[in-house]
Amino acid sequence: MTKAELVEQVAEAIGPGITKKECALVVDGFLNAVKQALGRGNGIEIRGFGTFRVRYRRARVARNPRTGEPVDVPARISPVFKPSKHLRLQVARLEDSGESPGGSG
């Protein structure tokens, strides 16, 4: 799903009281709030959906799969998403039904 498709779906869910342009501002505002919170090292919890947070990844030594040479991977901070139990169950039902994740299967 693209951002434009998300905006369209949200606009349809809200109904005729909001334009797609206004809905796009709401979606952009939400995404910017998530980016800003993660940029400050804060997490965001959306009950029934999941949690966005940052995770510290320590430095490690990996291997180049082509040559087998060791490669130093520096420590970094990464954004992560942990789905809620409700969302995991909903995706598991999709898997059990045999549908493809993209919906075109």
ABEGO torsion letter per residue (X at the ends): XBAAAAAAAAAAAAEAABBAAAAAAAAAAAAAAAAAAAAAGBBBBBBGAEBBBBBBBBBBBBBBAAAGBBBBBBBBBBBBBBBBAAAAAAAAAAAAAGBBAAGAX
